[in-house]
Amino acid sequence: MINTTDFLDALRTFEAVEKKEYLPNHFKRQAKIYLLIEIDRIKNQIENVDLDDELEVIEGTNETLKNL
């Protein structure tokens, strides 16, 4: 299962900080870095998903349903 909670938190933080005109730029850069790190983590989670196992489960379920 892919955990998107940290990514969504980083995205909300970035969006909130980006809209604030009075914040120093280093806060905006930190929010951007935080978001990019979370994007990289979620990308790695997506790449590491093993679809073969899930396809076997789906195929097994389909065969079971056919046999009912």
N, C-alpha and C positions, 0 to 999 in steps of 0.2 A: 504494500500500500504506500502511496506517495503522500508525504506529509506536506500540505500546502499552508499550514497555519503560520509558520515563520515567514514564508514568502509573502503572504497577504498582509501580515503585520508590517513587514519592511516596505511593501508597496504603499500602504496607508500612511506610514511615516513619511516616506518620500513625497507623496502627494501633498500632505499637510505642510511640510517644511518648504517645499517648492513654491507654494502660494504665498508664504509670508515674506513680505518685502523687507521688513526690518531686521531679519535674522542675518547674522554674519555669514559670509560665504563658506567658512569652514564647517558650519553646521550643515549647510546644504551639500557640501562635498561628502561629509560623513554619512549622511542619509543616502546619498547616491552609492557610495561604496558598500554600505550595508545591504542595499537592494541588489547590487551586482553580485555580492557574495551569495545571497539567497537564491538569485537566479541560477548561479552556477551549481548550487546544491540541488535545486530541483531538477536541473538539466541532468545531473549525474544520477539522480534517483530514477528519472525517466529512462535513461540509457541502460540502467541496471535491471530494469524489469525483464523478467524471463517469460516471454510470451508462450514458449513451448509448453510449459506446465499448465498454463491457463487454457491453452487450446486442447490439451488432453482432457482436462476436466469438462470442457464444453462438449467435446466429442463423446466422452463417456456419458454425459447427461443426455445427449441426443440419442445415443444407442439405448439407454434405459427407457426413455420416453417411447421409442419405437417399439420396444418389447412389451409395453403395457397393453 
